[in-house]
Amino acid sequence: MHLAAHFPGVNSTTVWTDPRSRSQIDFSSFEQLARTAERGKFDFFFLAEGLRLREHKGRIHDLDVVGRPESITVLNALAAVTDRLGLAATVNATFNEPFELARRLATLDHLSAGRAAWNVVTSSDAFTGENFRRGGYLDRADRYTRAAEFVATARELWDSWTPDGAPRPFSHHGRHFAIEGEFTVPRSPQGHPVVIQAGDSDEGREFAAASADVIFTRHGTLEAGRTFYADVKARLAAYGREPSDLKIMPGVTFVLGDTAADAQERAAEIRKQQVSPQNAILALEQVWGRDLSAYDPEGPLPDIDPDPDSGLVQGRVKIADPLAVAAKWRALSEEKGLSIRQTVIETTTRQSFVGTPQSVADELDIFVRAGAADGFILVPHLTPGGLDDFVDQVVPLLQERGAFRSEYTGSTLRSHLGLPETVWKG
């Protein structure tokens, strides 16, 4: 299986109140988590991106006050303190331009000797776009068409130098980009940085099948994972690709304990820390689009319907059908007798592996052998030490059974992932 480490950063996974939680922006935090991942022989280290601080009821969301540093800059620094670990940057294809971004990624690939990756994300959010010259100009229907052309254009730029080091002029004229000239960076050690795509929509799946090397997804059960895996892998043939050409790696959390009961108790406590009474109401307001501060988080869900046209929350992915989500939450709450806080805890939990090191290793292996994933992107709840127990206790068990590498056998991220070498298309 393949394993990656996600720096938890600014999201609801992180437990901020734990005294072991440290800075989300000091370089020492990034370095410690990356070094731990490399000690565990992980495939890559993964950074998210935020292009605007989120707002809730007109105020900056409290998790965002720690800041959101630019990912490629951080990874360039990490290239100097790691040797084999892949370095994956999330960069938005809506608010960047191909020449500039292709140059930055190629530079990272050179500085890291072939370990760079680009997680392609898109946005049709006018709120985020206000930070940019063309704020909000892109219709939602066009975001993947622009992203697909962006990736194709970047690959044309990376291929504009021959493998033996000769630059050639490039010329691209498409719907979204019309550029020509000469690229300034020689062909990188991997040929092209690895391309990752995040998203579970039908558009996202098709985009991944056509253009990505890795898909970062989420699913809640083994069966849901198998369904997603089979669907995406079946789409590859239409693009002349083999099933092994695209790795499917869901983002997951984990909690370890000396016994199963101990692990479950720890997991429950962590979720309570992540979903405080205040955060429960905030999560509810994101669905309902209404001010629900008068409601008791330990009481029942509101009997009023969501406002589907609300602008209460800015900078988050808009919920496509809040009425349907609310109906689902109500049904669950009524069936199990859950309060607002308990409902939020149950409905917002990521796929999580909870148990002893042995049982977690067993379950991870089952997911891969059953065709539900090619590996996992682990999202620890503590920064920067949240990966330590997994690397010390679970990785050796996976190595003993031959489910995970004991040593790196190659030097590039493409080799770690078992991806085919890029073919020069000059």
Number of C-alpha atoms within 10 A of each C-alpha: 20 22 22 26 27 22 25 22 27 19 12 17 20 23 21 19 11 13 8 12 17 16 14 20 14 10 12 13 17 22 19 18 22 30 18 20 25 22 16 24 22 26 28 26 27 24 24 20 18 19 16 17 19 20 17 18 15 11 12 13 16 13 15 16 11 12 14 17 17 16 18 24 12 17 25 20 16 22 23 10 15 17 15 24 30 32 32 29 25 21 23 19 22 24 19 12 14 21 19 11 18 25 18 16 26 27 21 26 28 21 19 28 19 27 29 34 28 27 24 23 20 19 21 20 20 17 17 20 20 13 13 14 9 12 16 19 14 17 11 13 10 15 17 20 14 19 22 18 19 24 19 15 24 21 18 21 30 28 24 26 25 16 16 8 12 10 17 14 11 18 13 15 10 11 9 12 14 10 14 13 13 15 21 16 19 22 25 25 20 21 22 27 28 26 20 24 24 23 17 17 9 11 14 17 22 18 20 29 27 18 20 23 24 24 26 18 21 21 19 13 13 17 14 12 22 17 14 20 20 14 15 20 20 14 19 20 12 10 11 9 15 13 15 15 17 26 25 30 26 23 21 21 18 21 24 23 17 11 14 16 13 15 20 18 15 17 20 13 12 17 21 17 18 21 23 14 16 13 18 22 23 24 17 25 20 22 24 23 22 20 15 15 12 7 13 17 23 15 12 18 22 15 8 9 14 22 15 16 8 14 14 18 21 23 19 16 11 15 14 10 11 19 16 13 16 20 13 12 20 19 12 15 19 13 9 10 12 20 18 23 24 21 23 22 20 14 12 12 16 18 16 18 20 22 24 21 26 17 16 23 22 16 15 19 19 14 20 21 13 13 17 24 25 23 22 25 24 24 24 25 26 22 24 24 16 22 24 18 14 21 18 14 16 21 22 20 18 21 14 11 11 11 19 20 20 14 11 15 10 12 18 24 26 25 17 22 24 14 16 12 11 13 10 16 11 13
